[in-house]
Structures are given as C-alpha cells and as structure tokens.
C-alpha cells in the first residue's frame, strides 16, 4: 500500500479525501507517458503536481518520486465543481460551472507552488473534449490561474487509469479489468501482466447520465 504524508495545512473551499483516488502512478504518468513501465527511470526526489480536470470534480495530487517506494503523496485535494453541467444536453460549459472551476484551479496552483512542485501538469477529460466553448474556458484558465490544460482523448485517459492501478498494485501474472467511471465517460481497460491489451471508451458517466435521464421525487415505477 502507499505511504501518505499529507500535511495538516487546510485550504479553504477544498476538500481532502480520506484516501487518494488518483494513485501516485497517475500523477507521474500525467507528467510523462501513459504507460505501466517500471518507474526506475524517474529522477530522485522530483516533486510533481498533477491536476485532473474532470467533468464532475477537479483533483490535485502533489507527489514526490522516491527510488525505493516509487511515489510519496505530499498532498491530495479535490473540489466538486461539476464543470460538465449542461455539456451533454446543451453542448456548452455553463458560466457558473466555469467560474467555480476557475476558482478551484487558482487555489490549486497556489497549493502546488506552496509545495515547491518542480512541474505542474493539468489534463482535461470528457467535458472539455465535447464542449463547443471549451477553448474559452482553457484560455481563461491560462490567464487567471496560469495553468495550461492538456485535453486528452478517451484512450489516453484509459491508459492513464491503467497506469495508476499498475503502479499501485502488483499485477504480475494477473489478467485484470480496470474501469474508470467518471462524470462524462467510462473507460474500460483489459490487461495482462501489467500490459494493456484492449481499451474500450464508453460515453457513460455520472453527470452525463443524470442529465440525460433526470429522476425527480415524483418519478413513478414506469419511468424508472
């Protein structure tokens, strides 16, 4: 299991999960290549900040490379901004969701700098792949937060998820299925012995399904 060294410092408006959902492998995979290769090539004690700009939430993981344990989590914070609200029904990011996300990213940039991160890398996923006004949001993030978001495709997102699992668990000799269920999409990855065999991106996510199939308190059994 991973050793965690989460500092007690609090950041207003941001929630710290009890455990990191984004494993340390994902933080470094986002900085380098999306693979499950051994991590011995990494320099000693390099500190990296990875920001995952998702459809439902934004997460910052600050990790330090260690030649013996792989990665040490320094900080891990999350803000549920629901950036993808409206994207799957109207095709556009909504002003309120963009403002919430911008504020969270500004704070996360300050947190990463406070931890003296050598590099900050941010990736965007389903909502930013599909929103017609995604570039407007990306420009605002660059101007206000000083963060450059790299919008990745679903297959790369899937490989990052697999890399995270492969770095957190010993997959030697195992056939595994990894499902990354997000706000806008789900990526299913099949692998064996730590190597990806097949990737299946699916347009299924918590925000997408909630918007497409809303359920109200008075919904009857036939609707459900």
Secondary structure as UniProt FT lines:
FT   TURN            12..13
FT   HELIX           24..31
FT   TURN            40..41
FT   TURN            44..45
FT   STRAND          47..53
FT   STRAND          58..66
FT   TURN            67..69
FT   STRAND          70..79
FT   TURN            83..86
FT   HELIX           87..90
FT   HELIX           95..114
FT   TURN            115..116
FT   STRAND          119..124
FT   HELIX           126..130
FT   TURN            132..133
FT   HELIX           134..144
FT   STRAND          149..151
FT   HELIX           154..168
FT   TURN            172..173
FT   STRAND          175..181
FT   STRAND          186..192
FT   TURN            193..194
FT   STRAND          195..202
FT   HELIX           206..212
FT   TURN            217..218
FT   TURN            221..223
//
